[in-house]
Amino acid sequence: MTASALEARVRFARPGQNHTAFRLDVEIQVGAGITILFGPSGAGKSTLLDCISGLLKAGDARITLGEKALQDSATGIFLPPQERHIAYLFQSPALFPHMTVEENAGFGLPHAGEVERKAAVFYLLEVFRVAHLAQRKPGEISGGEAQRVALARALAPSPRAVLLDEPLKGLDAELRSSIVDDLRAWNRANRLPILYVTHQRDEVNALGERVIAIDRGRVVSEGIPHAVLDAPRTKRLAHAAGFENYLTAAVLELRQADGVMRARLTGSEAELELPLGYAAVGDRVRVAIRAGDILLATQKPVGLSARNVLEGTVDSIETRGSTVVCRVRAGAMFVVHVTPGALRSLEIAVGKRVWLVIKTHSCQLVDE
């Protein structure tokens, strides 16, 4: 198998609720390896995959796989899905219940000889660790095993590109990690362009060599996972990337030499030092901060490099497994994560006076 880049420029519109239309207007390039398509619900991720696969026909698009045009509105080219040589796997494995695992995996090879078919099928069943289940029916295997079989079935016809729409949704973290490892190992040998949709940050970190972040039908950022997810461009992306705190503030001062600005939280006298952004004094800015990036102290800290120290009061405490979620009122309501051990040793309780410590660059400026 040889890798070719998948390139897509897609403009697609569909009617929405309350007389509003959803518009997808993106241009992406997916090279050999795994590219993550990341974004909040309703951003347009599945619509984009449907257009690339040929299940939807965009009104204006040019989609190419290597030198071959799959759709070109300018010349009238539109190949049907079965002629695109693209594997497409959805959230549901959709195995045929009356077929064995082996028969399901080989379903996409109807014209292959028996020896060729068996070799291709059992190779992939071995790769995804389900060869021992070859003679079982889908009703006799687990959900994780079914998804492994579905992956083998999708890859058996030797596609030139792969689209995966949240294929591991609903599986536990350990099982997702195992399947992710197998997929990464398979693609090290094949180097196909894979476009992988997920909402799971652990999958992004484990799989993605590159991330394309999409929101409201537009590409808003792309790059390595750390750069994209730790600096989301919009509030919806910040939420999807695991930011728990969203604040609004008015810019008070720009400090160009230091690369920072001071802003006052809306409805309070509390101030934050923020990274310098495209804002002027008096502008309102929106700030996202991860709960895990905020330190909590029971005595006022001194001599810190962190520039933001806010005094507040613990409003509520909730234990969620190994994480304790504290809500602290400090000019605004902040969500802070601490460990159960920290909760006990600091004797944190509702109503207790505390200080929040926040690094300037833990504050991310986001659009609405």
N, C-alpha and C positions, 0 to 999 in steps of 0.2 A: 504494500500500500504506500502511495506517495502522497504527501500533504500538499494541499493547495489552499491559499487564503480564501476565506469566505468574506465577501464584501457586500454590504447592503445599504442602499439609500432608499428609504421608504417614507412615503407620505400617504397616510390612510386616515379616513374620517368615518365615524359612525354616529348616529343619533344617540343622545344620552337622555337622562331623566331631566324633567323640568325644562325641556326645550334647549338643553345644553348639549353640544356635540363634543365627543372625545376626538382629539386630533393627535395622531402619531406622526412625528416629523423627526426622523433620526438618520444618522449616517454612521455606520460602524464598520470596523475591519476586525476579523477574527483570524489570527494566524494559527499555526500549528501549536497545539497545547490546549490547556483549559482556560477559557475566559469566562469569568463570572458575570452574569447580568443580574444586577442587584437593584432593588428599589421597593418602595412601599406598595401595598395592595392598590391596584387600579392605575399603576404607573404606565402600563402598556407593554410589560414584558412578554406575556403570553401572546398578545396580539402581534408583536414583532416576530415571535417564533412561528406563529401561524402563517404570516406573510412569507417568511423565508422558506417554509416547508411547502408552500403552494396551497395550503388549506384555505387561505384567504387571498383574494386578489386585490392588491393595493391599487388605487386609482393612478398613482404616480410612483414608479419604483424602477430602480435598476439593481438587480441582485445577481452577483456572479460568484461562481465557484471555480477558482483558477481562471482559465481562459474561457470557460463556458458560461454564457448568459442564461440564467434561469428565468429571469423576467427583465424585460426592457420595454417600458411603456413607449419610448420614443420610436421603436421599430416594430412594436406589436408582439414581441416574443413573450410567451407565457407557457412554461413547461408544467404539465400536471405533476402532482406529488410523486407519482410512481416513476417518473423519468428524471427526477432530480438527484437520485443517489444520496439522499440525506436520511439518516436514522433519526426518529423523533420518538422520545419516550416521555410519557405523561406521569402524573402522580400515581394513577392506578396502574398496576401491572397488566391488567386486562388479558390474562392468560385464558386460553380456551379450556373450559372445564373438562371436556371429554377427551382431551389429548394428554399424553404423558409429558413430563418435563422435556424429554428428548425431542418429542414431536413438536412441542411448542417452540423450542429453541431453533428447530430446523424449518419452521413454517415459511420463512422468507427465502428458502432455497428450493423452490419446487422443480427447477430445471437441472439441478446438480445431480451428478451420478451418486449412487449409494455410498461408495467409498469416500468420495469428496465431501458429501454432506455429513457423513458420520465424523470425519476428521475435523471439519470446521466446527461442528456442534460440540464435540467432546473437548476440543481445545478450549472453547469459551466456557463450557461448563466447569472445566478444571480451573481456568483463570478465576472464575467467580465462585469457586468452592461448592458447587452443587452437583458435581458429576455422580456422586453416590445416590442422588435422588432421581436419576435419569428415567426410571420406570414408574415413578409415582405420578399421581394426578395432582392438579393444583389444590384440590381440597384436602390433600394429605400433607401439605407443607406449610411452613409459617409465612407471615407477611414479608419478612426480610428475605427468606429464601425465594419467594415469588418474585420479588423485585430483582434479585440476582438473575433469575431465569429470564425475566423481561429484558434486562440489559444484554444478556447473551443473545437473545432473539433479535434485538435491535442491531447488534454488531455483526451477526453472522453473515449477512449479505455483502460484507466488505464495503460499507458506505464511504463516501468521500468527505463527509462532515457529519457531526452528531449534534442534535438539539435535545437538551434534557430539561424538562419543566418540573422543577421540584420533585425529582424522582424518589427522594428518600424522606419525604414529608410523612410524619406520623411514626417513624421508627425511632427507637431510643438512641441516645448519643453514642453508646458503645457500638451498636450495630451500624449506625451511620458511618462511624469512623472506620470500621472494618471494610465496608463496601467502598468507601472513598479511597482507601489504600489500594484496593484491588483495581479500581478504575484508573487511578494514577499509574499504577504499575503497567496496566495494559497499554495506556497511551504513551508511556515512555518508549515502547517498542514501535508504536504505530504513528505517533505524531500527527494525528488528525486535528483539524480545527473543531473544538468542542465548545459550544455555547451552553452554559449551565446556569439555570435560574434557581436561586435559593433565597430564603429569608433567614437562614441559619448562619450566624457569624462564624461558628466553629467550622462549618463546611467551607466558608470563604477562606478562612485561614489555612485549612488543610489542603484545599484543592486549587485555589486560584493562583495563577501566575500573573493574572491581570484582571482588573475589575472595571466594568462599565456601569456607572450609576445612572439610573434613569428615573425621572419623576415627571408626572403629568405629560407624558408623551415626548419628552426631550431628554437628550443626554446632557447631564449636568456636570459630570466629572468622570475621569478615567485614569487608571494608573495602577500601581501596585496596591494590594489590599490595605496595607497599613496607612498609606497616604490618603486613600479614598475614604475609608471607614472612620478614621480618626479625625477627619476634617470634612464632615458632611456639609454640603452647600445649602440644603433646605431643611426645614423643620421636620418634614415627613421622612426625609432620608436619615436625619439624626435619630428619630424615633426607631426606624428600622435597624439602625446601627447600634442601638442600645444606649442612647443618651436618655437619662431620666428627668433632667432639669431643663426647663425652657423659661427664660426670663426676658423681659423687655427693659430697656434702660435708655436714658437720654445722654448723649455725648456732652461732656463738660469741657474736656481739654484734649488737645492732640499734642503728643510729645514725639515729634518726628525723629529726633536724635536717638531716643530710646526705643523706637519702634512700638510704642504703646499709646493707649488713650484711656482717659478716665471717664467713667459713665455712672450716672445715678440710677439705681433701680426704680422702676415706676412705682409710685405710691409710697415711697419711703425716702429716708435720708441716707440709706446705705449706698456705698460706692464700690465699684469694682474697677481694677485695672485690667484692660483687655488688649489683645493684640491689635495693632494699628490696622484699621480697615478703610474701605472706601466710604468714609463718612465725614461730615462736617460738624462743628460744634452746633448743638441743638437738634441734630438728627436723632431719630429713634432707631435703635439697633436691637436685634434679637440674638440671644446668647444661649447656647446649649452646653451643658456640663454633665459629665458622667458622675453618677452617684459614687462610684468607686474611686474617683479622682479627688474627692473632698476628704480632708482629714478633720477629725473631730477632737477637740481638746477640752478638758475641764478646768484648765487654768489658762490665763491669757498668755499666748506664746510670745517670745521675744527673740531677736537675733535670727530671724528666718530669711531665707532667700525668696520664699513665696511672698508675693506682694499683697495678697488679699487675706485679711483676717477680719471676720465678721462676728460680732457678738449676737447670740441668740438664745432661744429657749426651746427645749425639746417638747414637741407637740404630741408626738405619738411614737410608739415602738411596736414593731411587728417582726416576729421571727419567721423566716422562710428557709427551712433546712439549715444549711451552714452559714446563711447570711441573715444579718439583722438589719431591717430597714428602719432607719430613724428619720422622722420628719421634723425639721428644725425651722422655727420661724426666726429669720434673721434679716429683716427688711423685706424679704419674700419667703415663701415656703420652699425650703430646700429638701431634697431627698438625699440621704447619706447612707452608705453601706458600711457596716462594721462587722467584726466577727463576734460570736457569742463570748469569747474570752475577753475581748476588749470591752464589751458591754459590762461584764462582771467586774473586771479590774478597775475600770473607771467609774463604776457605780452610776452608770447612766440611767436616768429615770425620767419619766414625764414631768415636766416643769423645771428640770435642772438647767441651770445657766451653763452654757457651753460657748466655745468659739469654733468657727469653721475656718479652715486654712485651705486656700485655693490658689494654685499656681496660675499665673497669667495665661500661659499657653495651654492650660486645661480648659480655657473658655473659648469655645468655637463660635464665630459669628456665622449666622445662618439666615437665609431668606425665608419668608413665610411659605 
